[in-house]
Amino acid sequence: METGLLRHRRPALYMAHPGHELCVYGWVLAARPLAHVLTDGSGHGTRGRLDATARLLDGAGAAMGEIFGPHTDKFLYRAIMQRDTRAICGLFDAIVTSLVVNDIDFVVADAWEGFNPGHDLCRFLVDTAIQAAEAQTGSRIQNYAIQLWETNRNGDMHRPRGTLRLPLTPGAFQAKIDQARGYDDLQSEVDRALSSGGYDAFRTEHLIRVAQPRYEFPTGIPYYEQVGEERVRKGIYRSCLRFEDHFRPIMTDVRRHARGIYGGAAYAGEARAGTAP
C-alpha cells in the first residue's frame, strides 16, 4: 500500500450501491474512509443490502457517512427518467455538505463507464460536488475513481497516467476474498468476477485519477442504453433510459443548480468551444 495514501486528513468513499467497497477493500482497510452510498442496493426487488455493507465497513474500521442508502435503486432510476431535479439536486447538495463539513481532502467514487446509470450519476455528482466544495473552502480535494465494470477493471490498458496502484499484503488480500465470499447478496457477481479475472486480478487495487472529467462513451451511446433498447425490442421494457433524452438534461440541471448556489463559471465536464461535454 502506498504510504502517501494514508497522509490525508479525511478520505471519503462515495458509491451508487452497497457492495462496491469490495473492489477497494484493501484501501478501505488502510485508509478507513467516511463511506457514503446513494441507494440501498435493492435493484428490481425490495430487499436491499445496506446491512451487509454496514457490517463490512464497521469491521474494516471505516465510518458510515451522512448519505447511506437514502433511496431505492428504482427511485433513482425513475428520478433520472422523469427529470426529478429536486431529488437529484438534493443528493448533490448532500454530497457537497459532506465534503465541506467533514473537511474531506481525498475522494474515491464510482467511475464513469456507461455500464450502469446509477454508477455514472454517482461519478458526475461527486465530480461536480468536489468543484463546488473547493469553491466554498478554497481547499483542494484529490479525486479518484473505482473501475467497476469487469471489461474495464481487468488489464492495465484502461488505466491512465496518475493511477494509484495498491498491491495488497497477503493478509489484506485474504481478508478481501473472505469478505467477498461472505457477502451473500453478491455471490453471483463475485463468482463472475473471479472467473473472469482470476484471483490474481484482485491482489492489486487501482484508483484512477480524475483530473479533468469527461463524459463520453467509446461506442457513442452507453452500454446500459444498448441493453435497454434490446429489452424494449423484446417487449421486456416499455421504454429505456437514454443518455441524450434523460441523463444529459439532469446534468444540465445539476450544473445550473450548482452555479446558482455555490457560484463558479464552469462545472464538471461542461463543453468548451468545439468540445463535447
FENNOR-V611577 format. One record per residue. SS is DSSP state (@ for helix, = for strand, . for the rest). PSI is psi in whole degrees, 0 to 359 (999 if undefined). D_CENTER is the distance of its C-alpha to the mean C-alpha in Angstrom with 2 decimals. Layout:
BEGIN
ss->SS psi->PSI d_center->D_CENTER
ss->SS psi->PSI d_center->D_CENTER
END
This chain:
BEGIN
ss->. psi->132 d_center->21.53
ss->. psi->124 d_center->21.87
ss->@ psi->334 d_center->23.57
ss->@ psi->334 d_center->22.23
ss->@ psi->343 d_center->18.85
ss->@ psi->4 d_center->20.82
ss->. psi->358 d_center->22.56
ss->. psi->143 d_center->20.02
ss->. psi->314 d_center->21.17
ss->. psi->96 d_center->18.00
ss->= psi->154 d_center->14.60
ss->= psi->150 d_center->11.57
ss->= psi->130 d_center->8.36
ss->= psi->126 d_center->5.73
ss->= psi->146 d_center->4.25
ss->. psi->322 d_center->5.33
ss->. psi->146 d_center->8.05
ss->. psi->142 d_center->10.37
ss->. psi->336 d_center->11.11
ss->@ psi->337 d_center->8.01
ss->@ psi->338 d_center->9.85
ss->@ psi->330 d_center->12.56
ss->@ psi->336 d_center->11.17
ss->@ psi->39 d_center->11.75
ss->@ psi->323 d_center->14.46
ss->@ psi->317 d_center->16.97
ss->@ psi->320 d_center->15.11
ss->@ psi->317 d_center->14.56
ss->@ psi->319 d_center->18.31
ss->@ psi->318 d_center->19.33
ss->@ psi->336 d_center->17.37
ss->. psi->62 d_center->17.15
ss->. psi->166 d_center->14.30
ss->= psi->115 d_center->14.06
ss->= psi->135 d_center->11.30
ss->= psi->145 d_center->9.81
ss->= psi->130 d_center->8.80
ss->= psi->328 d_center->9.10
ss->= psi->174 d_center->11.24
ss->. psi->356 d_center->13.87
ss->. psi->21 d_center->13.01
ss->. psi->348 d_center->16.46
ss->. psi->229 d_center->15.84
ss->. psi->354 d_center->19.25
ss->. psi->206 d_center->21.10
ss->. psi->349 d_center->21.74
ss->. psi->119 d_center->20.85
ss->. psi->180 d_center->17.57
ss->. psi->28 d_center->16.48
ss->@ psi->322 d_center->15.66
ss->@ psi->320 d_center->18.89
ss->@ psi->318 d_center->18.05
ss->@ psi->322 d_center->14.89
ss->@ psi->317 d_center->17.01
ss->@ psi->318 d_center->19.75
ss->@ psi->313 d_center->17.73
ss->@ psi->319 d_center->16.35
ss->@ psi->318 d_center->19.90
ss->@ psi->334 d_center->21.47
ss->@ psi->356 d_center->19.42
ss->. psi->12 d_center->20.50
ss->. psi->162 d_center->17.18
ss->= psi->149 d_center->17.29
ss->= psi->132 d_center->15.63
ss->= psi->183 d_center->14.65
ss->= psi->333 d_center->16.04
ss->= psi->106 d_center->13.19
ss->= psi->84 d_center->13.37
ss->= psi->45 d_center->13.33
ss->= psi->341 d_center->15.36
ss->= psi->156 d_center->15.10
ss->. psi->163 d_center->15.71
ss->@ psi->318 d_center->13.83
ss->@ psi->322 d_center->17.05
ss->@ psi->315 d_center->17.17
ss->@ psi->320 d_center->13.88
ss->@ psi->314 d_center->15.07
ss->@ psi->323 d_center->18.47
ss->@ psi->322 d_center->17.32
ss->@ psi->313 d_center->16.04
ss->@ psi->321 d_center->19.17
ss->. psi->8 d_center->21.51
ss->. psi->53 d_center->20.18
ss->. psi->81 d_center->19.97
ss->@ psi->324 d_center->19.50
ss->@ psi->315 d_center->20.47
ss->@ psi->315 d_center->17.75
ss->@ psi->317 d_center->14.89
ss->@ psi->334 d_center->16.54
ss->@ psi->318 d_center->17.01
ss->@ psi->316 d_center->13.33
ss->@ psi->312 d_center->13.22
ss->@ psi->323 d_center->16.34
ss->@ psi->323 d_center->15.15
ss->@ psi->315 d_center->12.30
ss->@ psi->312 d_center->15.08
ss->@ psi->317 d_center->17.47
ss->@ psi->322 d_center->15.49
ss->@ psi->316 d_center->15.14
ss->@ psi->310 d_center->18.83
ss->@ psi->323 d_center->20.41
ss->. psi->4 d_center->18.95
ss->. psi->45 d_center->19.69
ss->. psi->135 d_center->16.33
ss->. psi->359 d_center->16.91
ss->= psi->121 d_center->14.12
ss->= psi->137 d_center->10.34
ss->= psi->131 d_center->7.75
ss->= psi->167 d_center->3.98
ss->= psi->146 d_center->1.99
ss->. psi->159 d_center->5.36
ss->. psi->112 d_center->7.63
ss->. psi->347 d_center->9.85
ss->. psi->11 d_center->11.73
ss->. psi->316 d_center->11.51
ss->. psi->129 d_center->10.08
ss->@ psi->331 d_center->10.28
ss->@ psi->319 d_center->8.02
ss->@ psi->314 d_center->4.96
ss->@ psi->322 d_center->6.87
ss->@ psi->317 d_center->7.77
ss->@ psi->313 d_center->4.81
ss->@ psi->313 d_center->5.03
ss->@ psi->315 d_center->8.68
ss->@ psi->319 d_center->9.24
ss->@ psi->315 d_center->8.08
ss->@ psi->313 d_center->10.18
ss->@ psi->321 d_center->12.92
ss->@ psi->324 d_center->13.00
ss->@ psi->316 d_center->13.47
ss->@ psi->320 d_center->16.35
ss->@ psi->317 d_center->17.78
ss->@ psi->319 d_center->17.75
ss->@ psi->323 d_center->19.37
ss->@ psi->327 d_center->21.92
ss->@ psi->321 d_center->22.73
ss->@ psi->338 d_center->23.20
ss->. psi->5 d_center->24.15
ss->. psi->148 d_center->22.06
ss->. psi->143 d_center->19.66
ss->. psi->121 d_center->16.10
ss->= psi->139 d_center->14.85
ss->= psi->120 d_center->11.43
ss->= psi->157 d_center->9.77
ss->= psi->151 d_center->7.06
ss->= psi->125 d_center->6.83
ss->. psi->122 d_center->8.58
ss->. psi->327 d_center->8.42
ss->. psi->128 d_center->11.26
ss->@ psi->326 d_center->14.52
ss->@ psi->326 d_center->16.19
ss->@ psi->330 d_center->14.13
ss->@ psi->328 d_center->13.72
ss->. psi->124 d_center->17.51
ss->. psi->151 d_center->19.71
ss->. psi->350 d_center->19.77
ss->. psi->340 d_center->20.53
ss->. psi->4 d_center->16.99
ss->. psi->113 d_center->16.40
ss->. psi->176 d_center->17.65
ss->. psi->146 d_center->19.73
ss->. psi->356 d_center->18.31
ss->. psi->134 d_center->16.19
ss->= psi->123 d_center->16.72
ss->= psi->124 d_center->18.28
ss->= psi->89 d_center->18.49
ss->= psi->135 d_center->21.29
ss->. psi->146 d_center->21.55
ss->. psi->159 d_center->24.90
ss->@ psi->321 d_center->26.62
ss->@ psi->317 d_center->26.12
ss->@ psi->322 d_center->22.37
ss->@ psi->314 d_center->22.07
ss->@ psi->321 d_center->24.28
ss->@ psi->322 d_center->22.44
ss->@ psi->313 d_center->19.15
ss->@ psi->317 d_center->21.11
ss->@ psi->316 d_center->22.85
ss->@ psi->319 d_center->19.79
ss->@ psi->315 d_center->18.34
ss->@ psi->334 d_center->21.83
ss->@ psi->358 d_center->22.15
ss->. psi->88 d_center->19.09
ss->@ psi->320 d_center->21.31
ss->@ psi->353 d_center->19.03
ss->@ psi->20 d_center->17.10
ss->@ psi->323 d_center->20.26
ss->@ psi->319 d_center->20.35
ss->@ psi->319 d_center->16.91
ss->@ psi->315 d_center->17.97
ss->@ psi->318 d_center->21.34
ss->@ psi->318 d_center->20.09
ss->@ psi->318 d_center->17.89
ss->@ psi->324 d_center->20.88
ss->@ psi->332 d_center->23.35
ss->@ psi->311 d_center->21.48
ss->@ psi->345 d_center->20.90
ss->. psi->165 d_center->23.29
ss->@ psi->324 d_center->23.09
ss->@ psi->332 d_center->23.53
ss->@ psi->342 d_center->20.21
ss->@ psi->6 d_center->18.58
ss->. psi->345 d_center->20.97
ss->= psi->132 d_center->18.97
ss->= psi->153 d_center->15.33
ss->= psi->130 d_center->13.95
ss->= psi->121 d_center->11.79
ss->= psi->120 d_center->11.76
ss->= psi->133 d_center->13.19
ss->. psi->100 d_center->12.17
ss->. psi->308 d_center->15.63
ss->. psi->98 d_center->16.19
ss->. psi->135 d_center->13.36
ss->. psi->131 d_center->14.74
ss->. psi->82 d_center->13.76
ss->. psi->167 d_center->16.00
ss->. psi->133 d_center->16.58
ss->. psi->325 d_center->19.10
ss->. psi->5 d_center->21.10
ss->. psi->324 d_center->21.10
ss->. psi->152 d_center->19.25
ss->. psi->156 d_center->15.93
ss->@ psi->320 d_center->16.39
ss->@ psi->330 d_center->15.56
ss->@ psi->322 d_center->18.42
ss->@ psi->316 d_center->20.71
ss->@ psi->317 d_center->20.28
ss->@ psi->317 d_center->20.84
ss->@ psi->319 d_center->23.93
ss->@ psi->321 d_center->25.33
ss->@ psi->329 d_center->25.05
ss->@ psi->316 d_center->26.77
ss->@ psi->326 d_center->29.51
ss->. psi->356 d_center->29.99
ss->. psi->9 d_center->30.28
ss->. psi->317 d_center->27.36
ss->. psi->149 d_center->25.56
ss->. psi->330 d_center->27.54
ss->. psi->167 d_center->24.95
ss->. psi->159 d_center->21.49
ss->. psi->126 d_center->18.58
ss->. psi->142 d_center->19.27
ss->@ psi->307 d_center->17.40
ss->@ psi->324 d_center->20.57
ss->@ psi->329 d_center->21.91
ss->@ psi->312 d_center->19.02
ss->@ psi->313 d_center->15.73
ss->@ psi->320 d_center->17.49
ss->@ psi->323 d_center->19.68
ss->@ psi->320 d_center->16.85
ss->@ psi->317 d_center->15.63
ss->@ psi->317 d_center->19.29
ss->@ psi->317 d_center->19.68
ss->@ psi->317 d_center->16.89
ss->@ psi->318 d_center->18.37
ss->@ psi->317 d_center->21.80
ss->@ psi->315 d_center->20.94
ss->@ psi->317 d_center->19.48
ss->@ psi->320 d_center->22.67
ss->@ psi->326 d_center->24.87
ss->@ psi->317 d_center->23.56
ss->@ psi->353 d_center->22.49
ss->. psi->191 d_center->24.46
ss->. psi->147 d_center->23.66
ss->. psi->327 d_center->24.87
ss->. psi->145 d_center->21.78
ss->. psi->175 d_center->18.04
ss->. psi->120 d_center->15.03
ss->. psi->10 d_center->16.23
ss->. psi->141 d_center->19.41
ss->. psi->136 d_center->22.19
ss->. psi->174 d_center->25.06
ss->. psi->125 d_center->28.40
ss->. psi->9 d_center->28.34
ss->. psi->162 d_center->24.59
ss->. psi->141 d_center->22.03
ss->. psi->999 d_center->18.97
END
